[in-house]
Amino acid sequence: MGGKDYYAILGVSRDASQDELKKAYRKKAIRWHPDKNPDNLEEANEKFKDISEAYEVLSDSQKRAAYDQYGSDGPQMQAGGGPGGFGGQHIDPNDLFRAFFGGADMEDIFGGRVRGGMGGPMGGGVHYTSFGPGGMAFQFGGPGMGGFGGPGFGRRPQQPAVVPIDVSLEEIYQGTNRRETVNGHTAEIRIPKGCHDGKKLSFGSTSSSNDVSYVVVREKPHDVFVRSGDADLVTYAVLTFMEWLVTGRSGYRIRGLDNKEITVRAPTLWDGQIRIEGKGMPVEAVPGQYGDLYVRSTPMSPETWEQMKQLFRMVGGLFLVLLVEEAMPG
């Protein structure tokens, strides 16, 4: 097998995956792009051309198979030869480079602000489609001559992926940073204070591609609190008969989402609700503002109270009868 060693040119093994090929091309193409090597232009041009040619062939499964068997000088790699008619005509290195980086500005690419991927623009007046490495469809054309930034060149962009993440009520109350890995992509996400279930957050991938574009907050159910409206919280005090009598006077304690204890006097109304101002959730749109906490009781029914009173009278529990009557409405 003669000719160029495409694997050596990209610096990858012969069993390199498509992802490894992309990473290698990205690194080498940026390193040897002629615009980045004005003082060494002749060598840069030659290396840049070889890098592009190597990636074009190895990223296409059919061309790669033919190359592995015959080499770059084999009959299957020459013009008009072999199944599929690969031919000896390669995509222009600059076109491939622009397609790979999505038509981004050179300043962004060389500055590391472009993650890399496929698809991007190039200007022109007439649309037509050509197939490049790996069967990717490159569209040439579109309004105007955009050069590196004009519309119409590149693989058609995929719809942004939206992935849910489970977030606790405590995390939403405090606001926190979460480092998430989804489908191999890792990024740090800020969970805003007071955000709601279904909140859509940007996911900036740190990998060489960006298939995952957004995450959606999925609020986990809480053992104690339930959200109500924009920023209020509701909790339910499920009281036994004796707890109702005792806490009606002394109060009982619950731990808030800020991990501080709140003393709550048991409601004495049968519809059972106490409002504690400023102990709800943060208001996302108004920093420093909080909703309210509502404590609702679920005591025994009035019929049960009457039965208990009769029982106490029968056993001479007059003291308890007085306590019950004081706690009862009316």
C-alpha positions in Angstrom: 0.0 0.0 0.0 1.6 3.2 -1.1 1.0 7.0 -1.0 0.2 9.1 2.0 -0.4 7.8 5.5 -3.6 9.6 6.4 -3.6 8.1 9.9 -0.1 9.5 10.6 -1.1 12.9 9.2 -3.9 13.2 11.7 -2.0 11.6 14.4 -4.5 8.8 15.1 -4.5 5.0 15.3 -5.9 2.9 12.4 -9.0 2.0 14.5 -9.7 5.6 15.4 -13.4 6.5 16.0 -15.3 9.2 14.2 -15.1 11.4 17.3 -11.3 10.9 17.5 -11.0 11.8 13.9 -13.0 15.0 14.4 -10.9 16.0 17.4 -7.7 15.3 15.5 -8.8 17.3 12.5 -9.9 20.2 14.6 -6.6 20.4 16.4 -4.4 20.0 13.3 -6.4 22.2 11.0 -6.3 25.1 13.4 -2.6 24.5 14.0 -1.7 24.5 10.3 -4.3 26.9 8.8 -2.4 29.3 6.4 -4.0 32.3 8.0 -2.3 31.4 11.3 1.1 30.8 9.7 1.9 33.8 7.6 5.6 33.4 8.2 5.6 29.8 7.2 3.0 29.9 4.4 4.4 27.3 2.0 4.7 24.5 4.6 1.4 25.5 6.2 -0.4 25.3 2.9 0.9 21.8 2.2 0.2 20.5 5.7 -3.3 22.1 5.7 -4.1 20.4 2.4 -2.9 17.0 3.6 -4.8 17.3 6.8 -8.0 18.1 5.0 -7.5 15.3 2.5 -6.9 12.8 5.3 -10.0 13.8 7.2 -12.2 13.8 4.1 -11.2 10.2 3.3 -11.1 8.7 6.8 -14.4 10.3 7.8 -16.2 8.6 4.9 -16.7 4.9 5.7 -16.5 3.8 2.0 -13.4 5.9 1.2 -11.8 4.7 4.4 -12.3 1.1 3.5 -10.9 1.6 0.0 -7.9 3.5 1.5 -7.2 0.8 4.1 -7.1 -1.8 1.3 -5.3 0.1 -1.5 -3.7 3.2 0.0 -4.1 6.8 -1.3 -2.5 5.8 -4.7 -4.7 2.8 -5.2 -7.0 2.5 -8.3 -10.1 2.8 -6.1 -9.0 6.3 -4.9 -8.3 7.7 -8.4 -10.5 9.5 -10.7 -13.5 7.4 -12.0 -12.3 4.3 -10.2 -14.0 1.9 -7.9 -17.5 1.4 -6.5 -19.3 4.6 -5.8 -17.0 6.6 -8.1 -14.9 8.1 -5.4 -12.7 9.8 -8.0 -9.5 11.8 -7.3 -11.2 15.1 -6.7 -11.1 16.3 -3.1 -13.1 19.0 -1.5 -11.4 22.3 -1.3 -9.6 22.5 2.1 -11.0 25.9 2.9 -14.5 24.7 2.1 -14.1 21.8 4.4 -12.7 24.0 7.2 -15.5 26.4 7.0 -18.1 23.6 7.0 -16.5 21.9 10.0 -16.6 25.1 12.1 -20.0 26.2 11.0 -18.8 29.3 9.1 -17.6 31.0 12.2 -15.2 34.0 12.1 -11.5 33.1 12.1 -11.1 35.2 15.2 -13.6 33.0 17.1 -12.0 29.8 15.8 -8.4 30.7 16.6 -9.5 32.2 19.9 -11.0 28.9 21.0 -14.6 30.3 21.2 -15.9 27.8 18.7 -16.3 24.2 20.0 -16.2 22.6 16.6 -18.8 20.6 14.8 -20.3 20.3 11.3 -22.4 22.7 9.4 -22.1 26.4 8.6 -22.5 29.0 5.9 -20.9 30.2 2.7 -22.5 32.7 0.5 -23.6 32.5 -3.1 -26.5 33.1 -5.4 -27.7 29.6 -6.4 -28.4 26.7 -4.2 -27.1 23.2 -5.0 -26.0 20.2 -2.9 -22.7 18.3 -2.9 -21.8 15.4 -0.7 -18.7 15.5 1.3 -17.0 13.4 4.0 -19.1 10.8 5.7 -22.0 11.4 3.3 -22.6 14.9 4.8 -24.6 17.2 2.6 -23.0 20.6 2.0 -25.2 23.3 0.6 -23.6 26.0 -1.4 -25.4 29.2 -2.1 -27.8 31.5 -0.4 -28.3 35.3 -0.6 -25.1 37.3 -1.1 -21.5 36.4 -1.1 -20.9 35.6 2.5 -17.4 34.2 2.4 -16.8 32.8 5.9 -19.9 34.2 7.4 -22.6 34.2 4.7 -25.6 31.9 4.8 -26.2 28.7 3.0 -23.1 26.5 3.4 -22.9 23.5 5.7 -24.8 20.5 7.0 -28.3 21.4 7.9 -28.4 22.2 11.6 -30.2 19.8 13.9 -33.0 20.9 16.2 -31.6 21.8 19.7 -31.9 18.9 22.1 -33.8 19.5 25.4 -33.0 17.2 28.3 -34.7 17.3 31.8 -32.7 17.4 35.0 -34.1 16.7 38.5 -33.6 19.6 40.9 -34.6 19.6 44.6 -36.7 22.3 46.2 -33.7 23.2 48.4 -31.5 23.8 45.4 -34.1 26.1 43.8 -34.5 27.9 47.1 -30.8 28.6 47.6 -29.8 28.8 43.9 -26.9 26.6 43.0 -24.4 25.5 40.3 -24.8 22.0 38.9 -22.2 20.2 36.9 -24.1 18.0 34.5 -23.0 15.3 32.1 -25.6 14.4 29.4 -24.7 12.1 26.5 -21.0 12.7 27.1 -21.3 16.5 27.2 -20.3 18.2 30.4 -21.1 21.7 31.5 -21.8 23.8 34.6 -25.3 25.1 34.9 -26.6 27.8 37.2 -30.0 27.0 38.8 -31.6 30.4 39.5 -33.2 31.1 42.8 -36.9 30.7 42.7 -37.1 29.2 39.2 -40.1 27.1 38.3 -40.6 23.6 37.1 -40.1 23.6 33.3 -37.5 26.4 33.4 -35.3 26.1 30.3 -31.6 26.7 30.8 -28.7 27.0 28.3 -26.3 24.1 28.3 -22.9 25.2 27.0 -21.1 22.0 26.1 -17.4 21.7 26.8 -16.9 18.9 24.3 -15.9 19.3 20.6 -19.6 19.2 19.6 -22.8 20.5 21.1 -25.6 18.1 20.5 -27.2 19.0 23.9 -28.4 22.6 23.8 -30.7 23.0 26.7 -31.7 21.4 30.0 -35.2 21.8 31.6 -35.6 22.0 35.3 -37.8 19.2 36.6 -38.7 20.0 40.3 -38.5 17.0 42.5 -41.5 16.5 45.0 -40.7 17.6 48.5 -41.5 15.6 51.7 -42.8 18.7 53.6 -43.5 21.6 51.3 -45.6 22.2 48.2 -45.3 25.2 46.0 -48.3 27.4 45.4 -48.5 30.2 42.9 -45.4 32.2 42.1 -43.5 32.0 45.3 -45.7 30.7 48.2 -45.1 27.5 50.0 -47.7 25.3 51.7 -47.2 22.7 54.4 -49.7 20.5 56.2 -49.7 19.8 59.9 -51.3 16.4 60.4 -52.1 16.3 64.1 -53.4 13.6 66.4 -55.9 14.5 69.1 -53.3 15.0 71.8 -50.9 16.9 69.5 -53.8 19.2 68.6 -54.4 20.0 72.3 -50.7 20.5 73.1 -49.5 22.4 70.1 -52.6 24.6 70.1 -50.9 26.4 73.0 -47.2 25.8 72.8 -46.7 25.6 69.1 -44.7 23.1 67.1 -41.5 23.4 65.1 -40.8 22.8 61.4 -37.5 23.3 59.6 -37.6 25.7 56.6 -35.8 25.3 53.3 -33.1 27.7 54.7 -32.5 25.0 57.3 -33.7 27.3 60.1 -36.4 26.3 62.6 -39.8 27.9 62.5 -42.2 27.7 65.4 -45.8 27.5 64.3 -48.8 27.8 66.6 -51.4 25.2 65.5 -54.3 26.8 63.7 -57.5 26.9 65.8 -59.9 27.3 62.9 -61.4 24.2 61.3 -60.3 25.5 57.9 -56.9 25.5 59.6 -54.5 28.0 57.9 -51.7 30.3 59.3 -49.7 32.6 57.0 -46.1 33.3 57.8 -44.8 36.2 55.9 -41.6 36.0 53.9 -40.9 32.3 54.6 -41.8 31.1 51.1 -39.7 30.8 47.9 -37.5 33.5 46.5 -39.2 35.5 43.7 -37.1 34.9 40.6 -37.8 38.2 39.0 -37.3 40.3 42.1 -34.0 39.6 44.0 -34.4 39.7 47.7 -38.2 39.2 47.7 -39.8 36.1 49.1 -43.3 34.6 49.1 -45.2 33.4 52.2 -45.5 30.1 54.0 -49.0 28.7 54.7 -49.4 26.1 57.4 -52.6 24.2 57.0 -53.9 21.8 59.7 -55.8 18.6 59.2 -57.4 18.0 62.7 -60.1 15.6 63.5 -63.6 16.2 62.2 -66.2 18.0 64.4 -68.1 14.7 64.7 -65.0 13.0 66.1 -64.5 15.9 68.6 -68.0 15.4 69.9 -67.5 11.7 70.3 -64.2 12.3 72.2 -66.0 14.9 74.5 -68.7 12.3 75.4 -66.1 9.7 76.1 -64.2 12.1 78.5 -67.5 13.0 80.3 -68.2 9.3 80.8 -64.8 8.7 82.4 -64.8 12.0 84.3 -62.3 13.8 82.2 -63.6 17.2 82.9 -60.3 18.9 82.6 -59.8 17.6 79.1 -63.3 18.6 78.2 -62.5 22.2 79.1 -59.4 22.1 76.9 -61.4 20.7 74.0 -64.1 23.2 74.3 -61.6 26.0 74.4 -59.9 24.7 71.2 -63.2 24.3 69.4 -64.6 27.1 67.3 -67.8 28.9 68.5 
